[in-house]
Structures are given as structure tokens and as C-alpha cells.
Amino acid sequence: MFDLTGDVAVVTGGNGGLGLAFCRGLVKQGSRVAIWGRNADKNAVAVEELRAMGGDVTAFACDVTDEEQIATAFSGTLERFGKVDSCFANAGGGGFRGMSHMTERQTWLDTIDLNLMSVVQTWSPITQHLLERGAPGRLVVTSSVAGIVGMAGAAGYSTTKAAVLGLVRALAVELGQAGIRVNAILPGYIETEMSLDTPQAFKDGARRRAAIGRNGRLEDMEGIAAFLASRESDFMTGQAVILDGGHSIFP
Ligand code: NDP
């Protein structure tokens, strides 16, 4: 099951946190991986770790808010691996920025650019490539439980993480007949670089609300990446997969 031998996956923000966990899950099942990451040092460390696991992995410098850098990373990926089968649009951030009515317009726009437009921009050339190849493809975005539950002080983040769910459903319908599946992963709270600015009260609340009594761990993210990239999820598209230990079902 979940044999990804011969496949090529792009993972944006694959040089740390959840993205690196997705890469680990993909490499364990035999996928080749192209990391599109901004920080060169983090790219190098992630590649070294994944290669030590036996992975055929390369990183490309890429700020996903910049279409030119996406085009360069994409052509580098095609040159190196010859194709792309799946793409995890995972890079994102901009969590707690304060009360909505106090938040500057530019901060809102930056969050939209990073968490929504970056996904559209990343998926566009890859969709074109998959359509030209007539290949089955899988597009996955890292949304968040924040997109389906209210979170004080993070309205821009919640809004954009909800918006990508609309994008997922629209593209699932647009691309389904071409064999391209589109799904979202909604993780609950997990300690990463991004979540360093998360208020302690929120972290404690998230743990209390999780039905299984703990917050998420990076290892919890590996299996879902392999599943969504694999043929075993071939009948699944337009879905929001919640991985939060039961946080979002709490009354
Ligand atoms: P990290 O800070 O560990 O990772 C964020 C990643 O995004 C980094 O690899 C970072 O790369 C990359 N990134 C940020 N901005 C850009 C950009 N403009 N261009 C390219 N890469 C960029 O945080 P997480 O792993 O937690 O976050 C990953 C995703 O998971 C995000 O979309 C986040 O919203 C989501 N998420 C996180 C949760 C959590 O609790 N941690 C819960 C639910 C969702 P670099 O360092 O090179 O800039």
C-alpha cells in the first residue's frame, strides 16, 4: 500500500515543520521529492536528512509569493526529475496578528498573498503540466483547523485557511475528469517555528480540547501525505482531512 516508487512530489516549505514531515512520509514510501523552500541553509539540512533516509531529494530556492521564483523552481524540478505527480502547497504562516479591526490592510493582504495566492500560483504551472501529460495528479494544500473553528487574534490566518478549502472544492470539480485530485489537510496545533508566537493559553486550550488529550506531533503528519499522494486515495477529491486529535469536534 502507498507505494510511491517512481513518483515525484513537490513540497513547498518542505525544509522544516509540517512540510518536512510530509517529505519524510513521502520518502519512506519511495517518492522522489523536490523541496521548494526559501531559506538556503534550511533547504540544505532538510535535503541531507532525507537523503540519509535513502531519498532522491533536491531543494530549489523559492519564495512562493513570487511567480518568477515559482517558474524557476518548476523548471529546475522538471530538469532534475522530468515530471511532477503531486504537489503539496504547504508553505504558509502569519498566524496571530492581533484583533481584526486593529490589523493594517497591508497585513491582511500579505496574509492573503502568503496563504492563498501562493497556492494558486504554485498549482497553476503544475496543473498545466499534468494536463499536458494527461497524467493523474494530486494537489494537496495545508489548510488548518483554524479554517473551520474561530480563533481570536488570527482572523487573517483563519480566513485564508478557510479560503483554500473553497479553492480545493472548485479545483476538484474543474480537474476531476482529467484525473487530478485536490484535497486539503487541516492539522490541529503542532509545535513548529511558525507556532512560536502562539499564545500559551491557546496551546493549553488546544490540548484540553483535543479528544485524545495531546497536541499534534510532526510524526502524526507523515502518513497522510503518503496516503494523499498514493493510488489508495484515488476515489478521494475535494475533501478537507482533519488531523487534530479531535480538537474541532469539541463542543
Ligand atoms: P514552519 O514555520 O515550521 O514552516 C513554514 C514553512 O513555510 C517553512 O518551511 C518556511 O520556509 C515556509 N515559508 C513561509 N513563507 C514562505 C514563502 N514566502 N515562500 C516559501 N516558503 C515559505 O511552520 P509549520 O510547519 O507549522 O507551517 C507549515 C504549514 O502548516 C503552514 O501553511 C501553516 O499555516 C500550516 N499549519 C501549521 C499548524 C501548526 O500548528 N504548526 C497547524 C495547521 C496548519 P522558510 O523558513 O525557508 O521561509
Residues whose N, C-alpha, C, O or C-beta is under 5 A from the ligand:
A	BS01	NDP	G13 G14 N15 G16 G17 L18 G19 W36 G37 R38 N39 C62 D63 V64 T65 N90 A91 G92 G93 T142 S143 S144 V145 P187 G188 Y189 I190 T192 E193 M194 S195
